[in-house]
């Protein structure tokens, strides 16, 4: 081929093959979904293996889609030497300009898989948003908040911003719940009641160390004693259930034992005024 002769793009496209390529992408989409559902089902059945299965699912989805795109391209394009050079050059220009953010996200997705700052199933905080990682894709990460909102975050955002993982691939996770009582109340009694609430909760993972901390604070304009419960939840899926269960038990115990809430700072001065 004469280098001065422009490449006929239409000759590079195998139009019958385009249909086969689209069919391959459809099968890839179906296969990826079926694989995801199967691994999620296994994770729900074998809870102790769920973190490992989540890792396998992420890598498998990347692999399936990469193979699918490669096969679709091979079927749809006449991959001669000239076509490869032309397509490579065109792709380089497109990536450099219009698709630079997409390319960065794809590369970042591979980096996330290799470096593993978090995994599917982890409870993370990113940009002030807290939730569970439900999927790590080629372009973005999906995070489901505790109020069931799905947040989609481009992969490249995780290369420059700070992300905190609460469990990092483990089923259990440390959960912190605070209670506030008046400065004139009995902190030892409050600590004992909170401890009893922790040990009686069916969601608490007591094989790991747990503790109850007590200190004085000013909370919302009140002198108060903060009683902080720190305990691991049996499974991150039960995070809110654990906090609710402990809170209900503690509030009931405080009411039964006369442990009262704090009173407002400078209340006597307001009254005198």
C-alpha angles and dihedrals in degrees: 000000000000109000089219091059112091116235115255102231092197089060089055093058118079099209096194087048091055089069090051089047092053089048090052091051090049091051089046091054091048094045093047091051093047091049091049093050091048094051092044089051091050090048091053091048097044101036096178090058096047097101091052092046090050090055091048090049093053094049092042093053091051091048095046094049093045091052091044093053092046093052092045091051092048091052096044101043134060095230100204121151092261093048092049091051092047095045092045092051093046092047091049091053092046093049091047093055123011099020102037093111092048092048090049090052092050092050089046089052090056089047091052090052092050101037095036103204084167139355138216107285095031121129106229141173116220127167091347092308120118125196148102124297105240100173142005109205138177092268108019149010120240118216123189114208124215090258089056099255115146112224118193115205124184111243094234090064089070092060094067107022129071119255124187121205117203098198106010099208097330126116095224125063137183112256123194123204124180130208126186126209133174119280088239094056127099107268093189091057092046091049091051092050092050090048091053090050091053096048093047096050115105090210095059118103098217095176086082122063117274130184145183117221126197127197140147119256142159106244121184092335095316133113101233147162112235116214108195122196115204114185137144118249116229092233127006088234087070097051096116092040091056093049092047094047094050092045093052092049094047095047091049092048092047090052093049093049097041096246104161135205121253123275125233121276115255092009091148091054093051089051093049091050 
